[in-house]
Amino acid sequence: MAFKARPFLKKLWQWTKRAFVIMFLSSLVYIILCRWLMPPITITQISNSFSYGLKRDYISFDEMGYNIKLAALASEDQTFPDHNGFDWDAIKKSFNPPKKKRNKKTKIPLGGGASTISQQTAKNVFLWQGGGIIRKIPEFYFTQMIEWTWNKKRILEVYLNVIEMGPGIFGIEAAAQNYFHKPAKDLSRTEAAMIIACLPNPKKFSVNPISKRVAWRYPQILREMNFIEDDDEVQEVIKTTSESKK
């Protein structure tokens, strides 16, 4: 019986290795393609479309406008220009919050979480919602890969195009049109802050009609926008591609 099991286990190991190689190569090709092409669909978009429909309109980085990019960094990941995908300082602080007084050099995500924009992009484009170690392992892989193969502008562009910003509403253009009836590039600072304030639970935290959570949070985001706006590294990330070439 043991002799029969060995050939089977050997074949199983060969199949497993082959499957991993195929998955790795396929994921690598898809990651590289998404460096220039927007993902045609995501798992989150598919799962939401059955209950809420699907509203989205992918736009370019330059079409997004200044205010929404600044609001996203101010609220979700103030160290985005500096880190390589993971904000290890924020992870440590989430376990042991610092008691020191804040200054211009201590950028802190307003939400207090340790999930960077890069990680959120990896999760929303390539994976599924929900926590647990099962998702965290591939999330680490995809986060590191997009940091290596994309650039910060591209990560932010994809993030603001695929993130859920309301029931069945994905991306900043669809959100701007749905809530304020205008393109994303014309959003005011307050409107941009209100949309970002619905994260991380846009189904629960409504932008219009405005929920108590959004009403409480968006003024904080506005203050953080003012706080980080004059940072050279932040400006380098959020300015348009034409401005970057000057």
Contacts in CASP RR format, 6 or more apart in sequence:
PFRMAT RR
TARGET T0000
AUTHOR 0000-0000-0000
METHOD contacts of the structure
MODEL  1
MAFKARPFLKKLWQWTKRAFVIMFLSSLVYIILCRWLMPPITITQISNSF
SYGLKRDYISFDEMGYNIKLAALASEDQTFPDHNGFDWDAIKKSFNPPKK
KRNKKTKIPLGGGASTISQQTAKNVFLWQGGGIIRKIPEFYFTQMIEWTW
NKKRILEVYLNVIEMGPGIFGIEAAAQNYFHKPAKDLSRTEAAMIIACLP
NPKKFSVNPISKRVAWRYPQILREMNFIEDDDEVQEVIKTTSESKK
27 126 0 8 1.000
27 141 0 8 1.000
27 142 0 8 1.000
27 145 0 8 1.000
28 145 0 8 1.000
30 126 0 8 1.000
31 126 0 8 1.000
31 142 0 8 1.000
31 145 0 8 1.000
31 146 0 8 1.000
31 149 0 8 1.000
32 149 0 8 1.000
34 125 0 8 1.000
34 146 0 8 1.000
34 150 0 8 1.000
34 158 0 8 1.000
35 149 0 8 1.000
35 150 0 8 1.000
35 154 0 8 1.000
38 58 0 8 1.000
38 158 0 8 1.000
38 161 0 8 1.000
38 162 0 8 1.000
39 125 0 8 1.000
39 158 0 8 1.000
39 162 0 8 1.000
42 124 0 8 1.000
42 125 0 8 1.000
42 162 0 8 1.000
43 127 0 8 1.000
43 128 0 8 1.000
44 124 0 8 1.000
44 128 0 8 1.000
44 129 0 8 1.000
44 162 0 8 1.000
44 164 0 8 1.000
44 170 0 8 1.000
45 54 0 8 1.000
45 56 0 8 1.000
45 162 0 8 1.000
45 168 0 8 1.000
45 170 0 8 1.000
47 128 0 8 1.000
47 129 0 8 1.000
48 54 0 8 1.000
48 164 0 8 1.000
48 167 0 8 1.000
48 168 0 8 1.000
48 170 0 8 1.000
49 168 0 8 1.000
51 167 0 8 1.000
52 167 0 8 1.000
52 168 0 8 1.000
53 168 0 8 1.000
54 168 0 8 1.000
54 170 0 8 1.000
55 168 0 8 1.000
55 169 0 8 1.000
55 170 0 8 1.000
55 174 0 8 1.000
55 178 0 8 1.000
56 161 0 8 1.000
56 169 0 8 1.000
56 170 0 8 1.000
56 171 0 8 1.000
56 173 0 8 1.000
56 174 0 8 1.000
57 171 0 8 1.000
57 173 0 8 1.000
57 174 0 8 1.000
57 177 0 8 1.000
58 161 0 8 1.000
58 171 0 8 1.000
58 173 0 8 1.000
59 161 0 8 1.000
59 172 0 8 1.000
59 173 0 8 1.000
59 184 0 8 1.000
60 157 0 8 1.000
61 153 0 8 1.000
61 154 0 8 1.000
61 156 0 8 1.000
61 157 0 8 1.000
61 240 0 8 1.000
61 241 0 8 1.000
62 240 0 8 1.000
62 241 0 8 1.000
62 242 0 8 1.000
63 173 0 8 1.000
63 183 0 8 1.000
63 184 0 8 1.000
63 185 0 8 1.000
64 157 0 8 1.000
64 160 0 8 1.000
64 172 0 8 1.000
64 173 0 8 1.000
64 184 0 8 1.000
64 185 0 8 1.000
65 184 0 8 1.000
65 185 0 8 1.000
65 187 0 8 1.000
65 240 0 8 1.000
66 238 0 8 1.000
66 239 0 8 1.000
67 187 0 8 1.000
67 188 0 8 1.000
67 189 0 8 1.000
67 191 0 8 1.000
67 192 0 8 1.000
67 225 0 8 1.000
68 160 0 8 1.000
68 172 0 8 1.000
68 176 0 8 1.000
68 184 0 8 1.000
68 187 0 8 1.000
68 192 0 8 1.000
68 195 0 8 1.000
68 196 0 8 1.000
69 156 0 8 1.000
69 160 0 8 1.000
69 237 0 8 1.000
69 238 0 8 1.000
70 189 0 8 1.000
70 192 0 8 1.000
70 225 0 8 1.000
70 228 0 8 1.000
70 229 0 8 1.000
70 234 0 8 1.000
70 238 0 8 1.000
71 189 0 8 1.000
71 192 0 8 1.000
71 193 0 8 1.000
71 195 0 8 1.000
71 196 0 8 1.000
71 221 0 8 1.000
71 225 0 8 1.000
72 117 0 8 1.000
72 156 0 8 1.000
72 159 0 8 1.000
72 160 0 8 1.000
72 196 0 8 1.000
73 80 0 8 1.000
73 81 0 8 1.000
73 117 0 8 1.000
73 156 0 8 1.000
73 228 0 8 1.000
73 234 0 8 1.000
73 237 0 8 1.000
73 238 0 8 1.000
74 110 0 8 1.000
74 193 0 8 1.000
74 196 0 8 1.000
74 221 0 8 1.000
74 224 0 8 1.000
74 225 0 8 1.000
74 227 0 8 1.000
74 228 0 8 1.000
75 109 0 8 1.000
75 110 0 8 1.000
75 111 0 8 1.000
75 193 0 8 1.000
75 196 0 8 1.000
75 197 0 8 1.000
75 199 0 8 1.000
75 217 0 8 1.000
75 221 0 8 1.000
75 224 0 8 1.000
76 109 0 8 1.000
76 110 0 8 1.000
76 111 0 8 1.000
76 117 0 8 1.000
76 120 0 8 1.000
76 196 0 8 1.000
76 199 0 8 1.000
77 87 0 8 1.000
77 109 0 8 1.000
77 116 0 8 1.000
77 117 0 8 1.000
77 118 0 8 1.000
78 107 0 8 1.000
78 108 0 8 1.000
78 109 0 8 1.000
78 110 0 8 1.000
78 224 0 8 1.000
78 228 0 8 1.000
78 234 0 8 1.000
79 87 0 8 1.000
79 89 0 8 1.000
79 90 0 8 1.000
79 107 0 8 1.000
79 109 0 8 1.000
79 116 0 8 1.000
80 116 0 8 1.000
80 117 0 8 1.000
80 118 0 8 1.000
80 152 0 8 1.000
80 156 0 8 1.000
80 237 0 8 1.000
81 152 0 8 1.000
81 231 0 8 1.000
81 233 0 8 1.000
81 234 0 8 1.000
81 236 0 8 1.000
81 237 0 8 1.000
82 107 0 8 1.000
82 233 0 8 1.000
83 116 0 8 1.000
83 118 0 8 1.000
84 144 0 8 1.000
84 147 0 8 1.000
85 116 0 8 1.000
85 118 0 8 1.000
85 119 0 8 1.000
85 143 0 8 1.000
85 144 0 8 1.000
85 147 0 8 1.000
86 116 0 8 1.000
86 118 0 8 1.000
86 119 0 8 1.000
86 140 0 8 1.000
86 143 0 8 1.000
87 109 0 8 1.000
87 114 0 8 1.000
87 116 0 8 1.000
90 108 0 8 1.000
90 109 0 8 1.000
90 112 0 8 1.000
90 113 0 8 1.000
90 114 0 8 1.000
90 116 0 8 1.000
91 114 0 8 1.000
93 108 0 8 1.000
93 112 0 8 1.000
93 114 0 8 1.000
94 112 0 8 1.000
94 113 0 8 1.000
94 114 0 8 1.000
98 106 0 8 1.000
100 106 0 8 1.000
102 108 0 8 1.000
104 227 0 8 1.000
104 231 0 8 1.000
107 228 0 8 1.000
107 231 0 8 1.000
110 217 0 8 1.000
110 220 0 8 1.000
110 221 0 8 1.000
110 224 0 8 1.000
116 143 0 8 1.000
117 155 0 8 1.000
117 156 0 8 1.000
117 159 0 8 1.000
118 143 0 8 1.000
118 146 0 8 1.000
118 147 0 8 1.000
118 155 0 8 1.000
119 139 0 8 1.000
119 143 0 8 1.000
120 159 0 8 1.000
120 163 0 8 1.000
121 143 0 8 1.000
121 146 0 8 1.000
121 155 0 8 1.000
121 158 0 8 1.000
121 159 0 8 1.000
121 162 0 8 1.000
122 139 0 8 1.000
122 142 0 8 1.000
122 143 0 8 1.000
122 145 0 8 1.000
122 146 0 8 1.000
123 129 0 8 1.000
123 135 0 8 1.000
123 139 0 8 1.000
123 142 0 8 1.000
124 159 0 8 1.000
124 162 0 8 1.000
124 163 0 8 1.000
124 164 0 8 1.000
125 142 0 8 1.000
125 158 0 8 1.000
125 162 0 8 1.000
126 138 0 8 1.000
126 142 0 8 1.000
127 135 0 8 1.000
127 138 0 8 1.000
127 139 0 8 1.000
127 142 0 8 1.000
128 135 0 8 1.000
146 155 0 8 1.000
147 155 0 8 1.000
150 158 0 8 1.000
152 237 0 8 1.000
153 237 0 8 1.000
153 241 0 8 1.000
153 244 0 8 1.000
156 237 0 8 1.000
156 238 0 8 1.000
160 171 0 8 1.000
160 172 0 8 1.000
161 170 0 8 1.000
161 171 0 8 1.000
161 172 0 8 1.000
161 173 0 8 1.000
162 170 0 8 1.000
162 171 0 8 1.000
163 170 0 8 1.000
163 171 0 8 1.000
163 172 0 8 1.000
163 199 0 8 1.000
164 170 0 8 1.000
164 171 0 8 1.000
164 202 0 8 1.000
164 203 0 8 1.000
165 171 0 8 1.000
165 172 0 8 1.000
165 174 0 8 1.000
165 175 0 8 1.000
165 195 0 8 1.000
165 198 0 8 1.000
165 199 0 8 1.000
165 202 0 8 1.000
165 207 0 8 1.000
166 175 0 8 1.000
166 178 0 8 1.000
166 198 0 8 1.000
166 202 0 8 1.000
166 203 0 8 1.000
166 206 0 8 1.000
166 207 0 8 1.000
167 202 0 8 1.000
167 203 0 8 1.000
169 175 0 8 1.000
169 178 0 8 1.000
169 202 0 8 1.000
172 184 0 8 1.000
172 187 0 8 1.000
172 195 0 8 1.000
173 183 0 8 1.000
173 184 0 8 1.000
175 184 0 8 1.000
175 195 0 8 1.000
175 207 0 8 1.000
176 182 0 8 1.000
176 183 0 8 1.000
176 184 0 8 1.000
176 186 0 8 1.000
176 187 0 8 1.000
176 191 0 8 1.000
176 195 0 8 1.000
177 183 0 8 1.000
178 208 0 8 1.000
179 191 0 8 1.000
179 194 0 8 1.000
179 195 0 8 1.000
179 207 0 8 1.000
179 208 0 8 1.000
180 187 0 8 1.000
180 191 0 8 1.000
180 208 0 8 1.000
187 195 0 8 1.000
189 222 0 8 1.000
189 225 0 8 1.000
190 218 0 8 1.000
190 222 0 8 1.000
193 218 0 8 1.000
193 219 0 8 1.000
193 221 0 8 1.000
193 222 0 8 1.000
193 225 0 8 1.000
194 207 0 8 1.000
194 210 0 8 1.000
194 214 0 8 1.000
194 218 0 8 1.000
195 207 0 8 1.000
196 218 0 8 1.000
196 221 0 8 1.000
197 205 0 8 1.000
197 207 0 8 1.000
197 213 0 8 1.000
197 214 0 8 1.000
197 217 0 8 1.000
197 218 0 8 1.000
197 221 0 8 1.000
198 205 0 8 1.000
198 206 0 8 1.000
198 207 0 8 1.000
198 211 0 8 1.000
198 214 0 8 1.000
199 205 0 8 1.000
204 211 0 8 1.000
204 213 0 8 1.000
205 211 0 8 1.000
205 213 0 8 1.000
205 214 0 8 1.000
206 214 0 8 1.000
207 214 0 8 1.000
228 234 0 8 1.000
229 235 0 8 1.000
236 244 0 8 1.000
END
